[in-house]
């Protein structure tokens, strides 16, 4: 049996923490600061790392088979959730959101859907579009190159964004973000033996992970304030890579001390549902807080931001289980993974 296909608990903890950070990031108040940039980069992009680690190219029987499987697991939920929320947007969403939303042409979400950029109806699904594009590009790279060369090429694709012309089609299906975060995905896949060594087993190793994490986080927080934002944006994935050893070591520590967590595993398995529903639940809670406590309560209240994020994680838990168990077809699955 392949070592990397044995069920490990630490990727579940990794996804659980990342999902919580995603929810915190999307919860008001939103800050136009470098700290929000760091929060975002330690949330959603970490899922690319987990996806790369769990990708087993040896099990793929060819590109067409791989493409069909990826389409089933990514494009089906991308489509089903879009249909549901597009219908809700047409019926009630536009009126509830206000004049700016009502000014949007009703065909705009459809056009965005086919472009792979569903910003109006299902913004967080940029991740699914980018993941699909990334995996389609990475597969032939990995077939042609061995060792660490796919990671080297992934870094080159990332750095090519510095000279890439600003053309609209490069944003279709988040091709630009696929290039941007490819190094994180490649790190997870072609460096799996190295990733397996990310732990706090020795004091010297722990110190290395802590120092690297401090450098990476320091760049994510300081760089947007001190250097050109476009440069900081392109180099952010490399900074995330510096944090990932510490991030992974923490998750392995949790695995060692708490074993296989049912909660973490459930959130990891149902992460697409969490991604689809979290913004809408955040919006509902935001309206309730504004109505009963006042809009001012949401202004510059970091504690309330975290509390709302925790409430969203808890409320979505049973909803995600229901979708996983009783509507697996929405997720491109034949049966539940729980």
Buried (B, 14 or more C-beta within 10 A) or exposed (E): EEEBEEEBBBBBBBBBBBBBBBBBBBBBEEBEEBEBBBBBBBBBBBBBBBBBBBBEEEEBEEEEEBBEBBBBBBBBBBBBBBEBBBEBBEEEBBEEBEEEEEEBEEEEBBEBBEBBBBEBBBEBBBBBBBBBBBBBBBBEBBBEBEEEBBBEBBBEBBBEBEEBEEEEEBBBBBBBBBBBBBBBBBBBBBBBEEBBEBBBEEEEBBEEBBEBBEEBBEBBBEBBEEEEEEEBBBBBBBBBBBBBBBBBBBBBBBBEEEEEBEEBBBBBBBBBBBBBBBBBBBBEBBEEBBEEEEEEEBEEBEEBBBBBBEBBBEBBBEBBBEBBEEEBEBBBBEEBEE
